[in-house]
Amino acid sequence: MAPNIATNTRVPLDELLDFVRPRHRALLITRRSDGSPQASPLTCGVDDSGRIVVSTYPERAKTRNAKRDERVSLVVLSDDWNGPWVQIDGTAEVVDAPDSVEPLVEYYRNIAGEHPDWDEYRQAMIKQGKSIIRVTPERWGPVATGGFPARLVQED
């Protein structure tokens, strides 16, 4: 079996969003009050406006950090550990309940499809006091895969 060669593919925004849409595993990196990084594993999606969106609660560290400092990064991973991934840097906007309810409906629809009872879902989001973080991509690295540098892979 031939070793995998690492890849780095630069993509425009529309291709980035196409890459992210089916991938829902990510790490959100925010900044603590002392400036050090804080990473949160989470589920993400892409909203209809092309922002990366995350469902959360107002008391979570990621939410407090994003409110204090809107500069965030996301590392979006493939389900397969060795699959492609990308880092996205952007600006975060936190929307708290009750204003978060309709954006949370959009989040759910874009990740999982239709809910069996949208009224029940909306009531649950209000009762739980859910927030949503929307990240506007500003720059991103290449879509990458791990592996060996090409110089180490010899062709037979």
MILUMTOR-828343 format. One line per 5 residues: number of its first residue (from 1); their letters; for each residue x, y, z of N, C-alpha, C. Coordinates in Angstrom, 3 decimals, decimal comma, always signed. Example, Ala and Ser with C-alpha at 12.3 -4.5 7.8 and 13.67 -1.06 7.14 Angstrom:
BEGIN
1 = AS = +13,190 -5,690 +7,800 +12,300 -4,500 +7,800 +13,200 -3,300 +7,800 | +12,850 -2,250 +7,080 +13,670 -1,060 +7,140 +12,900 +0,030 +7,870
END
This chain:
BEGIN
1 = MAPNI = +0,847 -1,178 +0,000 +0,000 +0,000 +0,000 +0,890 +1,238 +0,000 | +0,609 +2,137 -0,905 +1,396 +3,364 -1,024 +1,059 +4,306 +0,129 | +2,053 +4,993 +0,671 +1,773 +5,964 +1,742 +0,987 +7,149 +1,190 | +0,175 +7,727 +2,057 -0,594 +8,910 +1,677 +0,321 +10,123 +1,633 | +0,107 +10,948 +0,629 +0,832 +12,202 +0,505 -0,066 +13,302 +1,056
6 = ATNTR = +0,464 +14,134 +1,937 -0,292 +15,258 +2,484 -0,708 +16,196 +1,357 | -1,894 +16,757 +1,483 -2,388 +17,686 +0,469 -2,823 +18,992 +1,117 | -2,776 +20,060 +0,347 -3,257 +21,385 +0,738 -3,905 +22,007 -0,484 | -5,220 +22,187 -0,430 -5,954 +22,705 -1,580 -6,608 +24,026 -1,211 | -6,160 +25,098 -1,814 -6,769 +26,411 -1,584 -8,104 +26,462 -2,329
11 = VPLDE = -9,123 +26,990 -1,665 -10,459 +27,049 -2,250 -11,073 +28,424 -2,022 | -11,944 +28,871 -2,933 -12,686 +30,115 -2,698 -13,809 +29,859 -1,681 | -14,446 +30,927 -1,226 -15,459 +30,841 -0,185 -16,572 +29,851 -0,520 | -17,103 +29,881 -1,724 -18,216 +28,973 -2,049 -17,793 +27,512 -1,924 | -16,571 +27,184 -2,316 -16,085 +25,810 -2,184 -15,791 +25,470 -0,722
16 = LLDFV = -15,332 +26,453 +0,042 -15,131 +26,241 +1,474 -16,455 +25,853 +2,128 | -17,499 +26,611 +1,859 -18,803 +26,327 +2,462 -19,348 +24,989 +2,001 | -19,120 +24,636 +0,733 -19,519 +23,310 +0,243 -18,766 +22,207 +0,989 | -17,504 +22,463 +1,317 -16,709 +21,504 +2,079 -17,255 +21,358 +3,505 | -17,622 +22,472 +4,136 -18,050 +22,456 +5,534 -19,453 +21,876 +5,702
21 = RPRHR = -20,371 +22,133 +4,779 -21,781 +21,754 +4,965 -21,996 +20,307 +5,419 | -21,373 +19,315 +4,817 -21,633 +17,939 +5,277 -20,811 +17,534 +6,504 | -19,936 +18,386 +6,954 -19,070 +18,082 +8,097 -19,553 +18,875 +9,307 | -19,813 +18,184 +10,392 -20,402 +18,846 +11,554 -19,530 +18,779 +12,804 | -18,361 +18,176 +12,710 -17,445 +18,095 +13,850 -16,406 +19,200 +13,730
26 = ALLIT = -16,249 +19,934 +14,825 -15,305 +21,052 +14,780 -14,778 +21,363 +16,170 | -13,719 +22,115 +16,176 -13,194 +22,741 +17,388 -13,339 +24,238 +17,185 | -13,946 +24,899 +18,142 -14,047 +26,355 +18,125 -12,988 +26,876 +19,075 | -12,143 +27,761 +18,586 -11,090 +28,345 +19,408 -11,442 +29,804 +19,651 | -11,623 +30,121 +20,938 -11,892 +31,488 +21,364 -10,734 +31,927 +22,251
31 = RRSDG = -10,801 +33,165 +22,709 -9,742 +33,688 +23,572 -10,289 +33,942 +24,974 | -9,574 +33,411 +25,946 -9,911 +33,700 +27,341 -9,595 +35,168 +27,624 | -10,011 +35,635 +28,793 -9,778 +37,044 +29,137 -8,296 +37,384 +29,211 | -7,434 +36,389 +29,483 -5,989 +36,649 +29,510 -5,348 +36,504 +28,129 | -6,157 +36,233 +27,106 -5,657 +36,113 +25,735 -5,259 +34,709 +25,323
36 = SPQAS = -5,207 +33,772 +26,258 -4,833 +32,406 +25,907 -5,983 +31,713 +25,179 | -5,673 +30,719 +24,345 -6,723 +30,049 +23,576 -7,553 +29,102 +24,428 | -8,812 +28,978 +24,071 -9,724 +28,030 +24,708 -10,432 +27,293 +23,585 | -10,302 +25,964 +23,543 -10,890 +25,155 +22,474 -12,104 +24,396 +22,990 | -13,143 +24,337 +22,158 -14,365 +23,616 +22,498 -14,736 +22,694 +21,345
41 = PLTCG = -14,800 +21,376 +21,574 -15,310 +20,484 +20,536 -16,823 +20,669 +20,437 | -17,357 +20,685 +19,209 -18,778 +20,968 +19,037 -19,293 +20,499 +17,694 | -20,598 +20,656 +17,538 -21,278 +20,394 +16,271 -21,537 +21,739 +15,613 | -21,247 +21,820 +14,314 -21,464 +23,076 +13,600 -22,233 +22,821 +12,314 | -22,710 +23,894 +11,732 -23,387 +23,852 +10,446 -23,106 +25,138 +9,696
46 = VDDSG = -23,732 +25,275 +8,546 -23,623 +26,489 +7,740 -25,031 +27,041 +7,571 | -25,218 +28,316 +7,911 -26,549 +28,896 +7,749 -26,756 +29,382 +6,318 | -27,960 +29,859 +6,044 -28,308 +30,276 +4,684 -27,541 +31,509 +4,223 | -26,888 +32,213 +5,156 -26,087 +33,391 +4,820 -24,605 +33,071 +4,692 | -24,236 +31,785 +4,792 -22,845 +31,392 +4,628 -21,988 +31,565 +5,869
51 = RIVVS = -22,625 +31,617 +7,036 -21,874 +31,685 +8,289 -21,819 +30,291 +8,907 | -20,737 +30,011 +9,623 -20,632 +28,766 +10,371 -21,377 +28,997 +11,684 | -22,292 +28,091 +12,030 -23,143 +28,306 +13,199 -22,998 +27,171 +14,207 | -23,122 +27,562 +15,486 -22,936 +26,661 +16,611 -24,044 +26,925 +17,626 | -24,712 +25,878 +18,060 -25,697 +25,981 +19,128 -24,980 +25,877 +20,466
56 = TYPER = -25,369 +26,720 +21,426 -24,654 +26,751 +22,703 -25,563 +27,304 +23,793 | -24,986 +27,519 +24,939 -25,680 +28,129 +26,070 -24,926 +29,391 +26,474 | -25,642 +30,381 +27,033 -24,980 +31,652 +27,353 -23,884 +31,537 +28,414 | -23,963 +30,543 +29,294 -22,961 +30,441 +30,353 -21,719 +29,646 +29,964 | -21,658 +29,124 +28,758 -20,488 +28,371 +28,317 -19,305 +29,314 +28,089
61 = AKTRN = -18,104 +28,799 +28,321 -16,885 +29,607 +28,141 -16,788 +30,134 +26,714 | -17,079 +29,290 +25,731 -16,972 +29,731 +24,337 -17,879 +30,913 +24,047 | -19,070 +30,903 +24,670 -20,034 +31,984 +24,452 -19,547 +33,270 +25,109 | -19,133 +33,164 +26,355 -18,619 +34,353 +27,067 -17,398 +34,918 +26,346 | -16,495 +34,022 +25,923 -15,286 +34,471 +25,234 -15,617 +35,161 +23,915
66 = AKRDE = -16,533 +34,594 +23,137 -16,895 +35,180 +21,840 -17,595 +36,524 +21,998 | -18,325 +36,696 +23,090 -18,953 +38,004 +23,348 -17,895 +39,051 +23,677 | -16,871 +38,647 +24,398 -15,820 +39,569 +24,816 -14,862 +39,887 +23,671 | -14,529 +38,861 +22,872 -13,584 +39,018 +21,763 -14,123 +38,234 +20,580 | -14,588 +38,950 +19,581 -15,273 +38,315 +18,447 -14,341 +37,553 +17,511
71 = RVSLV = -13,040 +37,674 +17,689 -12,093 +36,950 +16,828 -12,036 +35,487 +17,257 | -12,435 +34,588 +16,359 -12,451 +33,162 +16,666 -11,880 +32,370 +15,488 | -11,582 +31,116 +15,762 -11,172 +30,182 +14,708 -11,942 +28,887 +14,900 | -12,201 +28,225 +13,800 -12,830 +26,908 +13,801 -11,924 +25,957 +13,044 | -11,748 +24,764 +13,566 -11,100 +23,694 +12,812 -12,212 +22,692 +12,524
76 = VLSDD = -12,604 +22,599 +11,261 -13,676 +21,697 +10,848 -13,038 +20,392 +10,387 | -13,481 +19,291 +11,005 -12,901 +17,973 +10,771 -13,853 +17,076 +9,999 | -13,303 +16,111 +9,295 -14,107 +15,071 +8,663 -14,443 +14,006 +9,700 | -15,486 +13,230 +9,445 -15,824 +12,134 +10,354 -14,684 +11,130 +10,446 | -14,023 +10,881 +9,321 -12,863 +10,001 +9,288 -11,670 +10,784 +9,813
81 = WNGPW = -11,016 +10,279 +10,849 -9,905 +10,996 +11,475 -8,847 +11,399 +10,452 | -8,602 +10,572 +9,468 -7,585 +10,872 +8,452 -8,146 +11,654 +7,271 | -9,395 +12,088 +7,371 -10,016 +12,823 +6,278 -9,582 +14,274 +6,236 | -10,023 +14,996 +5,221 -9,639 +16,394 +5,073 -10,239 +17,278 +6,169 | -9,566 +18,391 +6,415 -9,972 +19,351 +7,429 -9,567 +20,749 +6,977
86 = VQIDG = -10,091 +21,757 +7,671 -9,742 +23,135 +7,338 -9,866 +24,012 +8,585 | -8,997 +25,008 +8,682 -9,123 +26,027 +9,726 -9,722 +27,274 +9,109 | -10,711 +27,825 +9,811 -11,413 +29,031 +9,375 -11,279 +30,079 +10,474 | -10,822 +31,258 +10,116 -10,749 +32,381 +11,051 -11,860 +33,353 +10,694 | -12,510 +33,888 +11,717 -13,589 +34,807 +11,414 -14,035 +35,617 +12,606
91 = TAEVV = -15,157 +36,292 +12,406 -15,763 +37,140 +13,410 -17,034 +36,474 +13,915 | -17,141 +36,371 +15,248 -18,293 +35,729 +15,865 -19,332 +36,746 +16,307 | -20,565 +36,351 +16,164 -21,709 +37,100 +16,684 -22,499 +36,122 +17,547 | -22,792 +36,500 +18,780 -23,582 +35,661 +19,675 -25,001 +36,207 +19,718 | -25,972 +35,323 +19,494 -27,380 +35,691 +19,566 -28,004 +34,857 +20,686
96 = DAPDS = -28,554 +35,538 +21,681 -29,169 +34,868 +22,828 -30,679 +34,754 +22,641 | -31,293 +33,861 +23,438 -32,748 +33,695 +23,431 -33,397 +34,990 +23,923 | -34,535 +35,346 +23,425 -35,368 +34,626 +22,482 -35,013 +34,871 +21,012 | -34,094 +35,808 +20,745 -33,748 +36,129 +19,356 -33,056 +34,977 +18,636 | -32,564 +34,009 +19,383 -31,837 +32,886 +18,796 -32,745 +31,794 +18,229
101 = VEPLV = -34,031 +31,824 +18,544 -34,907 +30,702 +18,213 -34,972 +30,433 +16,713 | -35,267 +31,429 +15,906 -35,370 +31,172 +14,463 -34,014 +30,820 +13,846 | -32,905 +31,467 +14,252 -31,606 +30,994 +13,768 -31,313 +29,545 +14,184 | -31,791 +29,117 +15,365 -31,612 +27,726 +15,785 -32,453 +26,771 +14,946 | -33,629 +27,215 +14,516 -34,446 +26,412 +13,597 -33,680 +26,211 +12,288
106 = EYYRN = -33,117 +27,286 +11,763 -32,330 +27,208 +10,523 -31,121 +26,280 +10,717 | -30,437 +26,402 +11,847 -29,298 +25,546 +12,193 -29,713 +24,079 +12,144 | -30,803 +23,757 +12,823 -31,286 +22,376 +12,869 -31,616 +21,879 +11,464 | -32,379 +22,668 +10,721 -32,777 +22,270 +9,363 -31,559 +21,991 +8,479 | -30,551 +22,851 +8,568 -29,386 +22,710 +7,703 -28,509 +21,527 +8,086
111 = IAGEH = -28,581 +21,079 +9,333 -27,789 +19,932 +9,769 -28,587 +18,635 +9,686 | -29,828 +18,657 +10,175 -30,573 +17,410 +10,354 -31,865 +17,306 +9,552 | -32,275 +18,370 +8,869 -33,526 +18,311 +8,114 -34,697 +18,796 +8,947 | -35,857 +18,277 +8,635 -37,078 +18,730 +9,303 -37,255 +18,063 +10,664 | -37,711 +18,855 +11,619 -38,034 +18,364 +12,955 -39,483 +17,876 +12,949
116 = PDWDE = -39,813 +16,849 +13,718 -41,194 +16,358 +13,710 -42,203 +17,327 +14,336 | -41,733 +18,249 +15,184 -42,641 +19,194 +15,834 -41,892 +20,501 +16,107 | -41,992 +21,444 +15,145 -41,250 +22,694 +15,268 -41,708 +23,537 +16,453 | -42,997 +23,487 +16,795 -43,465 +24,249 +17,960 -42,801 +23,730 +19,230 | -42,721 +22,408 +19,357 -42,057 +21,805 +20,512 -40,570 +22,195 +20,550
121 = YRQAM = -39,914 +22,171 +19,377 -38,502 +22,542 +19,290 -38,302 +23,990 +19,730 | -39,122 +24,893 +19,206 -39,005 +26,306 +19,573 -39,203 +26,513 +21,075 | -40,183 +25,833 +21,645 -40,432 +25,947 +23,087 -39,235 +25,421 +23,880 | -38,647 +24,333 +23,429 -37,476 +23,764 +24,115 -36,298 +24,738 +24,072 | -36,096 +25,405 +22,932 -34,983 +26,352 +22,810 -35,172 +27,536 +23,760
126 = IKQGK = -36,417 +28,004 +23,890 -36,720 +29,099 +24,826 -36,511 +28,620 +26,263 | -37,071 +27,444 +26,597 -36,955 +26,914 +27,957 -35,495 +26,713 +28,353 | -34,684 +26,219 +27,404 -33,269 +25,980 +27,687 -32,435 +27,257 +27,632 | -33,000 +28,329 +27,084 -32,257 +29,581 +26,970 -31,090 +29,480 +26,011 | -31,267 +28,714 +24,924 -30,172 +28,452 +23,997 -29,718 +29,719 +23,274
131 = SIIRV = -28,438 +29,742 +22,989 -27,811 +30,798 +22,192 -27,274 +30,172 +20,918 | -26,913 +31,014 +19,984 -26,253 +30,550 +18,766 -25,071 +31,478 +18,498 | -23,980 +30,882 +18,078 -22,808 +31,656 +17,662 -22,733 +31,547 +16,147 | -22,677 +32,689 +15,477 -22,539 +32,736 +14,021 -21,170 +33,310 +13,687 | -20,394 +32,541 +12,934 -19,038 +32,953 +12,576 -19,002 +33,295 +11,091
136 = TPERW = -18,646 +34,523 +10,794 -18,474 +34,957 +9,409 -17,035 +34,658 +8,995 | -16,842 +33,756 +8,030 -15,472 +33,440 +7,598 -14,796 +34,665 +6,986 | -13,575 +34,934 +7,430 -12,795 +36,056 +6,890 -11,546 +35,572 +6,182 | -10,968 +34,497 +6,688 -9,841 +33,868 +5,992 -9,827 +32,407 +6,403 | -9,211 +31,601 +5,569 -9,168 +30,173 +5,841 -7,941 +29,590 +5,178
141 = GPVAT = -7,472 +28,550 +5,825 -6,328 +27,855 +5,261 -6,785 +26,934 +4,150 | -5,866 +26,235 +3,574 -6,272 +25,282 +2,552 -7,013 +24,112 +3,193 | -7,849 +23,451 +2,406 -8,418 +22,180 +2,820 -7,255 +21,200 +2,780 | -7,003 +20,550 +3,904 -5,777 +19,763 +4,034 -6,073 +18,318 +4,400 | -5,128 +17,449 +4,049 -5,123 +16,072 +4,530 -3,745 +15,797 +5,091
146 = GGFPA = -3,699 +14,906 +6,049 -2,419 +14,519 +6,620 -1,709 +13,519 +5,718 | -0,507 +13,242 +6,045 +0,278 +12,269 +5,290 +1,732 +12,691 +5,207 | +2,436 +12,009 +4,364 +3,853 +12,269 +4,195 +4,086 +13,425 +3,232 | +5,165 +14,168 +3,400 +5,545 +15,140 +2,378 +5,824 +14,388 +1,072 | +5,472 +14,984 -0,045 +5,636 +14,317 -1,349 +7,085 +13,893 -1,574
151 = RLVQE = +8,050 +14,644 -1,045 +9,461 +14,329 -1,275 +9,869 +12,994 -0,662 | +9,082 +12,505 +0,297 +9,418 +11,235 +0,956 +8,766 +10,020 +0,306 | +7,877 +10,278 -0,632 +7,184 +9,176 -1,289 +7,818 +8,949 -2,646 | +8,440 +7,809 -2,772 +9,106 +7,486 -4,022 +8,195 +6,664 -4,904 | +8,168 +7,005 -6,141 +7,376 +6,237 -7,095 +8,219 +5,084 -7,615
156 = D = +7,578 +3,933 -7,733 +8,285 +2,749 -8,253 +8,169 +2,655 -9,742
END
